[in-house]
Amino acid sequence: MPDPRLPLNLKGLELFQIFALKGSLQATAEATGLSISTVSHRLRGLEEELGVALFDHTRKPLVLTDRGLKFLRSIEDPLLKIRMAKAEVAAVDADAAGFLRIGTIADFEVDITPDLAVHLSEQMPKCDFLYQIATSRDLLTHLQNRALDLAITTCLEAADKGLRDLPLLRDPFVIVLPAHATATLTEVIEGRAKLPFLQFSRHLIIARQIEAQLSRLGMSLPHKFECDSNHTLMAMIAGGAGWTITTPLLLSRARRFQPALSVHPFPGKKFSRTLSIVATPDCASGVVDRVNARVRQVLTDQVITPMCAQIPWLEGAFTLID
């Protein structure tokens, strides 16, 4: 029987939930920064507090027992409410935060993340920071596992994952050709010009968004090159090696190549991606508001305004989301 004098430990419950998501002691240790032995000790301690076998210790790797699965379902809603309550209490005191873990996609690496890091360090001098660059999918996984507090990322149904989603930027898809291309846009898209389609690697979310839109429009573009790097794609197009579909935000990161590029609206039905600030339920609202305000200011001053001045037809399409 559990000892009634030993209250359940919140950290232990959160660790149990992370283990259930990750599926192994090693993955849980990596997600939390703890050692494997510490994770194992705390999970056994939780079992002892409950007096119930949450894990089948005869299986390698560990798996949850039926009681463990039932316990997991029982604590998910209370844990979420506790995190939200903590966030409400901390909402008015962002300066009291002692440690903040922020993730961003590489799209913000040049202009946004460095400015945000300097700004927050000045505004929150008592806080220690951790910054991480990763893909949108990895960032959302880290947020779910509480390995990050907040991220700036492509929106991926964050609300369905128990996270707070604050839409930030509408980033429309555009077509980029070499500036010296002699073929028309129609000839290029229809494959009647000797200019191949260069695309983002298919495992990236942006590539899947583009492919899905092309499929909806009944378009199939043969390609001979895939790449993770936005700069590499822009360099190849500037050199006349092909054309691509990208966004103004990504284009803004490749300033050195812009004079050799020609940017065009996507023909027919327009489409765009949404970038958001996504936070865990227990990230203080004051912190989220501070990050949101600064990122919006920097996006406006350093990205949106210059790009719309350079390409006037982007006005109203490449914009912050209220």
N, C-alpha and C positions, 0 to 999 in steps of 0.2 A: 504493500500500500504506500502511496506517496506520503511524505512527511508534511503535514499541514502547516508546519512552521516555515517551510521553504516556498516562498512565492515564485511563480514562474518568472523567469528573467526575459525581458523584452529582447535583448540582444540574442539570447538563445533561440527565441521564436523566429526572429528574422534570419538567423543562420540556418535554421531548419527549413525555412521557406526557400532560401537561396539554394540549399542542397537539393531540394525537390526540383528546382528549375534546372540546375546544372547537371545533376545526375551522378556526380562522383565527388569524392573527397578532394582530389587534386584540383578539379575545376572550381570547387567551392573555395578552396584555399587561394587560388589565383584571383578569383573575383573579389575576395575580401581582404587580401593582403596578409592573411594569417598563415601559420604553418599547418601542414596536414595533421600533425599530432594535436595541435590546439583545436582544430575543427572537430576531430574525432572525439577529443575529451569533452568538448562542450555539448556535442550531440548526445553522447552517452550520459552526460549530466542531466540533459533534458529528459531522457528516458527514465532516469532514476527519480527525478522530481515528480514525473507523472505516474511512475510505477507501471508503465505500459511499454511493451516492445514496439517501438516505432519503425524499427529496421529489422530486416532478415539478415542477421549477422553470418549466416551460413553461405550467403551468396556474395560473390565477388564479380563486379563491384556491388556495393550495398544497394538494396532496393527497399522501398517502403512496404511495410506490411499493410494489410487491409485497415488495421487501426490507424496506422501512420497516414494513409491516404484520407481517412475520415477526419483525422485531426488536422491535416493540411487544409481541407475544405472549410473546417470550422474556424480556423484562425485568419483566413485570408481577408474577410471583411473587417473584423476587429483591428487587424494590423493596418489596413488602409485608413480606417477612421482615426487611429492613433496618430498616424503620419500627418493626416490632414489637420488634426487638432494641434500638433506640434507646429505645423506651418502657420496656423492662425495665431498662435501665441507669439511666434517669432516674427510675424509679418511686419510689425511696426519697428523692429529693431534689427535692420540688416547689418548695422555696424557691429553687432554682437557676435556675428558668425566667426567661428574660429578656424574653419577649414572648408574650402569650397572647391569642388571638382567640376571643371567645365570642359566639355568636348565640342569640337566643331568639325565640319567637313572641310576638305582641303580648299574648297571654293572661297573660304574666308581667310585663308592663311596669309595672304599678302597684305590686305588693307585692314581687315576687321579685327582679327584676333590680336595682333600686336598692340593696336590702339586700346582694345578692351582690357588687355593685361595691364598696361600702364595706368589706365584710368582707375581700374578697380584697386590696384595696389596703393594708389594715392588716396582713394576714397575709403578704403577699408584696411588701414595700416596694421590692425591687429589680426588680420586673417591670413592664413597660409593658403596658397593656391596650387592646384594641379591642373595643367592644361593638356589636352589630348587631341590629336588629329586622327580621325578614322572615317570609315564609310558610314553612311546613314544607318544602314542595317546594324552595324556593330555598335554605333552610338546608342541606338534604341535598346539593344540587348544589355549594354552596360547600365543604362538608366533603369531598366526592369530589374536588374540584379543589384541595384543600389551601389554600383561601382562608380557612378557619376551622379551629380546632383542636378545638372542642367546641361543642355546641349543645343547648338544651333545646327539644324539639319533639315534635310528634305522631309516633308510631312509623310508619314507612313501609318496613318490611322492610330496615332499615339493614344487617343482617348480610349480606344478599345483595349489598350495595354495597361490601363490604370494610370496613365501619365497625363499631365496638364499640357495642352497644346495651345500656343499663342501664335497664330499666323503672322508672318513678318513681311515676306516679300513675294510679289508675283513676278516670275522670271520667264518671259515668253521665249519660245524656240524660234530661232532665226537661221537663215542659210548663209554660209560664209564661203565665198569663192576667192581665188587669187585676183588681185586688183587688175592684173593685166590680161585676164581671161577674155578671149574674143567671142566665145560662144555665149548665147543668151541663157538666161536662167532656165527657161523652158527646155532648151536643148540639153542642158546639163542634167536636169532632173529626169528627163525622159531617156537618158543614156545615149543621146545622139552626138555627144561631144566626147572627145578623148580625154576625159577628166574623171577619174574614178572616185567613188564615194569612200571617204575615210571616216571610220566610226569609232566611238568609244567602245571599250571592251564590254562584251555582252553581260558580264557578271555585275556591271555597275547599274544602279537603279536608273540613271539618266539614259543609258542605252536601251533599257527595257521600256522606258516611257516613250522614247522615240520610235522604237520598233512597234509598240502597240498602236501608236497614232498612225504610222504608215500602213499597218495592217487594216485599221478601220477605214482608211482611205483607199484601200485596194492597191497600194503601192509596194513594189518589191524592188529594192535597190541592190544590185550586185556590188560587192566590195572586195577589196584585196588587202585591207589594212585595218587592224584594231589596236587601240592603245588606251592605257590607263591615264596617260599624261595629257592634260589640256595644252600645255606649252608645246609638246611634241607635235600634236595635231596642228596647232596654229603655225608652227614653224614649217611644217610640210606644205600647208596650203599657201603660205606666203612664198614658198619656193616654187609653187606651181605644180605640186605633186597630186593635187586633188581638191575636193571640196567636202564640206561637212555640215551637219545640223548641230547647233550648239545654242547657248543663251548669252544675253548681254553681260550677265555677271561673270561668266567664264571668259568672255571676250575681253572684259575690262582687266583681267589679270594678265593679259598678254600684250601689254602696251607696246613693247618693242617691235611687235609684228604688225600692229594695226595699220600703219601706212601702206603695207603690201596686201591688205585684205579688202574685200568688197562685201558689205553686209546687206542682206535683202530680207524682207518680210517672208515668212513661210506662206507659200501660195495656198489659196483655198481656205479651208477651215483652220483657224488659228488654234494653237494650244500652248500651254505654259505649265511650269512646275511651281509648286508652292514651297517656300522655305519657312521654317517655323522655329521659335524658341520652345523647346520641350523640357519640362521639369518634372522631377519626382513630386509626389504629393507632399512630402515633408520638406521640400526646399522653400525657404521663407519667401513669401510674396514680395517683401521689400527687396530682396536680392534679385528676384526675377524682374521686378519693375526697373531696378537700377540698370541691369544688363540690357533690358529691352530699350530703354530710353537712349542709352549710349550707342547701341548698335544701329538704331534707327537714324540717329544723328550722323554717324560716320557713313552709313550707306547713302544717305541723302547727299552729303557734302562731297564724298570721295568717289562714289560710284554712279549713282542714278543721275545726278545733275550733269556731271561731265559727259556721260554716255548719251544722254538725251540732247545735249548741246551738239555733240558730234554727229548723232543720228536722230534728227528731229522726229521721225515717224515712230520712234519708241515711246514718245510722250503719251502717258496714259495707259500704256501696256506694261512697261517696265516700271513698277511702282510699289510703294509700301502698301500693305493691307491694313486698313483702319480696324 
